[in-house]
Amino acid sequence: MKVDVTNKQLLISCSSAWQKYFADLEDHKKKHEEEATSKKCKFIETDIESQKKKEKVFEKDVVPIINDRC
């Protein structure tokens, strides 16, 4: 229960531990943000590819039918 709080080595050690802890939290936060951004970009790219496929199908199947009627 009795801890000498005037011990410089103890204070330096605690301060260092807190700095390392907060640095680790910051790294974890950045990593999480990068993963979220990556997922968002991948979703957008997938959506664009899907729209391009739909456009190709439309041009292949629907446009000739419309041109034949006109």
N, CA, C and O atoms as CSV, one atom per row, in Angstrom:
chain,resi,resn,atom,element,x,y,z
A,1,MET,N,N,0.804,-1.195,0.000
A,1,MET,CA,C,0.000,0.000,0.000
A,1,MET,C,C,0.850,1.264,0.000
A,1,MET,O,O,0.427,2.302,-0.509
A,2,LYS,N,N,2.033,1.176,0.563
A,2,LYS,CA,C,2.877,2.362,0.622
A,2,LYS,C,C,3.880,2.321,-0.529
A,2,LYS,O,O,4.768,1.470,-0.579
A,3,VAL,N,N,3.709,3.262,-1.445
A,3,VAL,CA,C,4.593,3.353,-2.605
A,3,VAL,C,C,5.260,4.722,-2.572
A,3,VAL,O,O,4.609,5.749,-2.384
A,4,ASP,N,N,6.548,4.705,-2.755
A,4,ASP,CA,C,7.307,5.960,-2.769
A,4,ASP,C,C,7.090,6.648,-4.118
A,4,ASP,O,O,7.682,6.243,-5.118
A,5,VAL,N,N,6.245,7.686,-4.154
A,5,VAL,CA,C,5.930,8.384,-5.398
A,5,VAL,C,C,6.967,9.442,-5.752
A,5,VAL,O,O,6.862,10.091,-6.793
A,6,THR,N,N,7.945,9.616,-4.913
A,6,THR,CA,C,9.002,10.579,-5.218
A,6,THR,C,C,10.167,9.901,-5.941
A,6,THR,O,O,11.137,10.561,-6.315
A,7,ASN,N,N,10.072,8.599,-6.137
A,7,ASN,CA,C,11.115,7.838,-6.823
A,7,ASN,C,C,11.121,8.231,-8.311
A,7,ASN,O,O,10.139,7.993,-9.015
A,8,LYS,N,N,12.200,8.820,-8.781
A,8,LYS,CA,C,12.302,9.305,-10.162
A,8,LYS,C,C,12.195,8.170,-11.176
A,8,LYS,O,O,11.537,8.316,-12.206
A,9,GLN,N,N,12.835,7.049,-10.891
A,9,GLN,CA,C,12.791,5.921,-11.821
A,9,GLN,C,C,11.358,5.409,-11.979
A,9,GLN,O,O,10.945,5.065,-13.086
A,10,LEU,N,N,10.610,5.358,-10.900
A,10,LEU,CA,C,9.218,4.916,-10.952
A,10,LEU,C,C,8.379,5.886,-11.780
A,10,LEU,O,O,7.570,5.459,-12.603
A,11,LEU,N,N,8.566,7.180,-11.568
A,11,LEU,CA,C,7.821,8.184,-12.330
A,11,LEU,C,C,8.155,8.125,-13.818
A,11,LEU,O,O,7.261,8.222,-14.659
A,12,ILE,N,N,9.426,7.968,-14.143
A,12,ILE,CA,C,9.855,7.872,-15.536
A,12,ILE,C,C,9.286,6.610,-16.175
A,12,ILE,O,O,8.831,6.644,-17.318
A,13,SER,N,N,9.311,5.515,-15.454
A,13,SER,CA,C,8.781,4.254,-15.965
A,13,SER,C,C,7.286,4.356,-16.253
A,13,SER,O,O,6.815,3.906,-17.297
A,14,CYS,N,N,6.551,4.946,-15.326
A,14,CYS,CA,C,5.101,5.108,-15.518
A,14,CYS,C,C,4.807,6.029,-16.693
A,14,CYS,O,O,3.918,5.756,-17.500
A,15,SER,N,N,5.551,7.112,-16.784
A,15,SER,CA,C,5.361,8.048,-17.886
A,15,SER,C,C,5.650,7.372,-19.224
A,15,SER,O,O,4.910,7.557,-20.191
A,16,SER,N,N,6.699,6.610,-19.274
A,16,SER,CA,C,7.068,5.895,-20.488
A,16,SER,C,C,5.996,4.875,-20.870
A,16,SER,O,O,5.662,4.722,-22.045
A,17,ALA,N,N,5.469,4.191,-19.878
A,17,ALA,CA,C,4.423,3.196,-20.141
A,17,ALA,C,C,3.187,3.863,-20.731
A,17,ALA,O,O,2.593,3.345,-21.676
A,18,TRP,N,N,2.797,5.015,-20.177
A,18,TRP,CA,C,1.638,5.734,-20.704
A,18,TRP,C,C,1.886,6.194,-22.137
A,18,TRP,O,O,0.990,6.099,-22.976
A,19,GLN,N,N,3.063,6.681,-22.425
A,19,GLN,CA,C,3.380,7.140,-23.771
A,19,GLN,C,C,3.315,5.979,-24.767
A,19,GLN,O,O,2.789,6.124,-25.871
A,20,LYS,N,N,3.852,4.839,-24.366
A,20,LYS,CA,C,3.804,3.660,-25.236
A,20,LYS,C,C,2.358,3.200,-25.446
A,20,LYS,O,O,1.978,2.816,-26.552
A,21,TYR,N,N,1.570,3.240,-24.396
A,21,TYR,CA,C,0.166,2.837,-24.474
A,21,TYR,C,C,-0.601,3.738,-25.436
A,21,TYR,O,O,-1.333,3.244,-26.293
A,22,PHE,N,N,-0.442,5.052,-25.304
A,22,PHE,CA,C,-1.154,5.977,-26.182
A,22,PHE,C,C,-0.645,5.883,-27.620
A,22,PHE,O,O,-1.428,6.040,-28.557
A,23,ALA,N,N,0.632,5.632,-27.807
A,23,ALA,CA,C,1.174,5.448,-29.157
A,23,ALA,C,C,0.567,4.203,-29.794
A,23,ALA,O,O,0.230,4.205,-30.978
A,24,ASP,N,N,0.429,3.148,-29.008
A,24,ASP,CA,C,-0.183,1.923,-29.520
A,24,ASP,C,C,-1.658,2.157,-29.869
A,24,ASP,O,O,-2.138,1.667,-30.892
A,25,LEU,N,N,-2.368,2.894,-29.033
A,25,LEU,CA,C,-3.762,3.227,-29.332
A,25,LEU,C,C,-3.869,4.032,-30.623
A,25,LEU,O,O,-4.759,3.786,-31.437
A,26,GLU,N,N,-2.987,4.970,-30.808
A,26,GLU,CA,C,-2.997,5.801,-32.021
A,26,GLU,C,C,-2.713,4.956,-33.258
A,26,GLU,O,O,-3.357,5.137,-34.292
A,27,ASP,N,N,-1.757,4.037,-33.161
A,27,ASP,CA,C,-1.457,3.137,-34.272
A,27,ASP,C,C,-2.668,2.266,-34.604
A,27,ASP,O,O,-3.003,2.068,-35.772
A,28,HIS,N,N,-3.309,1.758,-33.571
A,28,HIS,CA,C,-4.499,0.924,-33.778
A,28,HIS,C,C,-5.607,1.722,-34.456
A,28,HIS,O,O,-6.288,1.209,-35.344
A,29,LYS,N,N,-5.790,2.958,-34.046
A,29,LYS,CA,C,-6.820,3.823,-34.628
A,29,LYS,C,C,-6.524,4.085,-36.108
A,29,LYS,O,O,-7.422,3.997,-36.946
A,30,LYS,N,N,-5.265,4.405,-36.429
A,30,LYS,CA,C,-4.882,4.658,-37.818
A,30,LYS,C,C,-5.084,3.415,-38.677
A,30,LYS,O,O,-5.564,3.501,-39.808
A,31,LYS,N,N,-4.720,2.276,-38.139
A,31,LYS,CA,C,-4.875,1.020,-38.868
A,31,LYS,C,C,-6.354,0.755,-39.163
A,31,LYS,O,O,-6.713,0.348,-40.268
A,32,HIS,N,N,-7.193,0.988,-38.174
A,32,HIS,CA,C,-8.630,0.789,-38.339
A,32,HIS,C,C,-9.194,1.741,-39.403
A,32,HIS,O,O,-10.013,1.335,-40.228
A,33,GLU,N,N,-8.757,2.996,-39.385
A,33,GLU,CA,C,-9.219,3.971,-40.376
A,33,GLU,C,C,-8.767,3.584,-41.781
A,33,GLU,O,O,-9.531,3.718,-42.737
A,34,GLU,N,N,-7.528,3.106,-41.911
A,34,GLU,CA,C,-7.017,2.684,-43.210
A,34,GLU,C,C,-7.800,1.486,-43.738
A,34,GLU,O,O,-8.099,1.419,-44.930
A,35,GLU,N,N,-8.132,0.545,-42.866
A,35,GLU,CA,C,-8.915,-0.610,-43.282
A,35,GLU,C,C,-10.310,-0.188,-43.729
A,35,GLU,O,O,-10.828,-0.711,-44.716
A,36,ALA,N,N,-10.913,0.739,-43.022
A,36,ALA,CA,C,-12.244,1.228,-43.384
A,36,ALA,C,C,-12.200,1.927,-44.740
A,36,ALA,O,O,-13.086,1.733,-45.571
A,37,THR,N,N,-11.179,2.733,-44.959
A,37,THR,CA,C,-11.029,3.419,-46.241
A,37,THR,C,C,-10.812,2.413,-47.361
A,37,THR,O,O,-11.377,2.549,-48.446
A,38,SER,N,N,-10.001,1.414,-47.097
A,38,SER,CA,C,-9.730,0.382,-48.091
A,38,SER,C,C,-11.003,-0.371,-48.455
A,38,SER,O,O,-11.257,-0.634,-49.630
A,39,LYS,N,N,-11.800,-0.715,-47.454
A,39,LYS,CA,C,-13.057,-1.420,-47.711
A,39,LYS,C,C,-14.005,-0.558,-48.532
A,39,LYS,O,O,-14.681,-1.048,-49.436
A,40,LYS,N,N,-14.049,0.731,-48.208
A,40,LYS,CA,C,-14.928,1.651,-48.922
A,40,LYS,C,C,-14.504,1.748,-50.389
A,40,LYS,O,O,-15.349,1.709,-51.283
A,41,CYS,N,N,-13.203,1.873,-50.636
A,41,CYS,CA,C,-12.696,1.959,-52.009
A,41,CYS,C,C,-12.987,0.680,-52.774
A,41,CYS,O,O,-13.375,0.719,-53.942
A,42,LYS,N,N,-12.801,-0.448,-52.115
A,42,LYS,CA,C,-13.050,-1.729,-52.768
A,42,LYS,C,C,-14.530,-1.864,-53.119
A,42,LYS,O,O,-14.864,-2.367,-54.192
A,43,PHE,N,N,-15.414,-1.425,-52.235
A,43,PHE,CA,C,-16.843,-1.469,-52.498
A,43,PHE,C,C,-17.189,-0.602,-53.702
A,43,PHE,O,O,-17.977,-1.009,-54.556
A,44,ILE,N,N,-16.609,0.584,-53.772
A,44,ILE,CA,C,-16.876,1.490,-54.887
A,44,ILE,C,C,-16.367,0.886,-56.198
A,44,ILE,O,O,-17.054,0.943,-57.218
A,45,GLU,N,N,-15.170,0.311,-56.171
A,45,GLU,CA,C,-14.622,-0.317,-57.374
A,45,GLU,C,C,-15.500,-1.472,-57.835
A,45,GLU,O,O,-15.729,-1.634,-59.034
A,46,THR,N,N,-15.989,-2.269,-56.905
A,46,THR,CA,C,-16.868,-3.386,-57.239
A,46,THR,C,C,-18.162,-2.872,-57.844
A,46,THR,O,O,-18.667,-3.446,-58.808
A,47,ASP,N,N,-18.696,-1.811,-57.295
A,47,ASP,CA,C,-19.924,-1.228,-57.807
A,47,ASP,C,C,-19.720,-0.688,-59.222
A,47,ASP,O,O,-20.588,-0.860,-60.078
A,48,ILE,N,N,-18.598,-0.047,-59.472
A,48,ILE,CA,C,-18.301,0.464,-60.812
A,48,ILE,C,C,-18.201,-0.676,-61.809
A,48,ILE,O,O,-18.739,-0.590,-62.914
A,49,GLU,N,N,-17.512,-1.748,-61.423
A,49,GLU,CA,C,-17.392,-2.907,-62.306
A,49,GLU,C,C,-18.765,-3.512,-62.599
A,49,GLU,O,O,-19.047,-3.901,-63.733
A,50,SER,N,N,-19.596,-3.588,-61.600
A,50,SER,CA,C,-20.944,-4.117,-61.779
A,50,SER,C,C,-21.742,-3.248,-62.754
A,50,SER,O,O,-22.447,-3.769,-63.618
A,51,GLN,N,N,-21.631,-1.940,-62.615
A,51,GLN,CA,C,-22.349,-1.031,-63.518
A,51,GLN,C,C,-21.830,-1.155,-64.950
A,51,GLN,O,O,-22.609,-1.070,-65.900
A,52,LYS,N,N,-20.539,-1.352,-65.109
A,52,LYS,CA,C,-19.971,-1.526,-66.447
A,52,LYS,C,C,-20.492,-2.815,-67.082
A,52,LYS,O,O,-20.798,-2.832,-68.274
A,53,LYS,N,N,-20.596,-3.882,-66.310
A,53,LYS,CA,C,-21.132,-5.144,-66.825
A,53,LYS,C,C,-22.587,-4.974,-67.247
A,53,LYS,O,O,-23.003,-5.483,-68.288
A,54,LYS,N,N,-23.351,-4.261,-66.437
A,54,LYS,CA,C,-24.752,-4.016,-66.786
A,54,LYS,C,C,-24.856,-3.201,-68.072
A,54,LYS,O,O,-25.727,-3.446,-68.906
A,55,GLU,N,N,-23.963,-2.236,-68.219
A,55,GLU,CA,C,-23.969,-1.406,-69.426
A,55,GLU,C,C,-23.647,-2.244,-70.661
A,55,GLU,O,O,-24.267,-2.074,-71.711
A,56,LYS,N,N,-22.674,-3.149,-70.532
A,56,LYS,CA,C,-22.324,-4.014,-71.655
A,56,LYS,C,C,-23.492,-4.914,-72.030
A,56,LYS,O,O,-23.779,-5.099,-73.213
A,57,VAL,N,N,-24.164,-5.472,-71.036
A,57,VAL,CA,C,-25.322,-6.328,-71.303
A,57,VAL,C,C,-26.415,-5.515,-71.988
A,57,VAL,O,O,-27.051,-5.993,-72.927
A,58,PHE,N,N,-26.633,-4.297,-71.524
A,58,PHE,CA,C,-27.636,-3.424,-72.118
A,58,PHE,C,C,-27.300,-3.144,-73.581
A,58,PHE,O,O,-28.164,-3.242,-74.452
A,59,GLU,N,N,-26.032,-2.792,-73.847
A,59,GLU,CA,C,-25.617,-2.498,-75.213
A,59,GLU,C,C,-25.726,-3.724,-76.106
A,59,GLU,O,O,-26.076,-3.611,-77.281
A,60,LYS,N,N,-25.433,-4.874,-75.565
A,60,LYS,CA,C,-25.453,-6.113,-76.339
A,60,LYS,C,C,-26.872,-6.587,-76.618
A,60,LYS,O,O,-27.174,-7.001,-77.737
A,61,ASP,N,N,-27.732,-6.533,-75.633
A,61,ASP,CA,C,-29.057,-7.120,-75.765
A,61,ASP,C,C,-30.162,-6.121,-76.090
A,61,ASP,O,O,-31.024,-6.417,-76.917
A,62,VAL,N,N,-30.160,-4.976,-75.478
A,62,VAL,CA,C,-31.289,-4.061,-75.588
A,62,VAL,C,C,-31.147,-3.098,-76.764
A,62,VAL,O,O,-32.123,-2.848,-77.471
A,63,VAL,N,N,-29.983,-2.569,-76.979
A,63,VAL,CA,C,-29.778,-1.581,-78.040
A,63,VAL,C,C,-30.146,-2.159,-79.427
A,63,VAL,O,O,-30.811,-1.464,-80.195
A,64,PRO,N,N,-29.748,-3.381,-79.775
A,64,PRO,CA,C,-30.161,-3.913,-81.084
A,64,PRO,C,C,-31.696,-4.024,-81.209
A,64,PRO,O,O,-32.246,-3.795,-82.286
A,65,ILE,N,N,-32.360,-4.363,-80.140
A,65,ILE,CA,C,-33.819,-4.474,-80.185
A,65,ILE,C,C,-34.430,-3.105,-80.434
A,65,ILE,O,O,-35.347,-2.969,-81.243
A,66,ILE,N,N,-33.934,-2.105,-79.752
A,66,ILE,CA,C,-34.442,-0.742,-79.919
A,66,ILE,C,C,-34.162,-0.248,-81.350
A,66,ILE,O,O,-35.020,0.393,-81.957
A,67,ASN,N,N,-32.999,-0.534,-81.877
A,67,ASN,CA,C,-32.639,-0.097,-83.232
A,67,ASN,C,C,-33.495,-0.800,-84.282
A,67,ASN,O,O,-33.832,-0.200,-85.303
A,68,ASP,N,N,-33.845,-2.038,-84.049
A,68,ASP,CA,C,-34.701,-2.773,-84.985
A,68,ASP,C,C,-36.114,-2.188,-85.034
A,68,ASP,O,O,-36.736,-2.190,-86.096
A,69,ARG,N,N,-36.611,-1.708,-83.955
A,69,ARG,CA,C,-37.951,-1.151,-83.891
A,69,ARG,C,C,-38.032,0.245,-84.502
A,69,ARG,O,O,-39.092,0.659,-84.971
A,70,CYS,N,N,-36.945,0.951,-84.497
A,70,CYS,CA,C,-36.977,2.344,-84.993
A,70,CYS,C,C,-36.708,2.432,-86.434
A,70,CYS,O,O,-36.701,3.528,-86.995
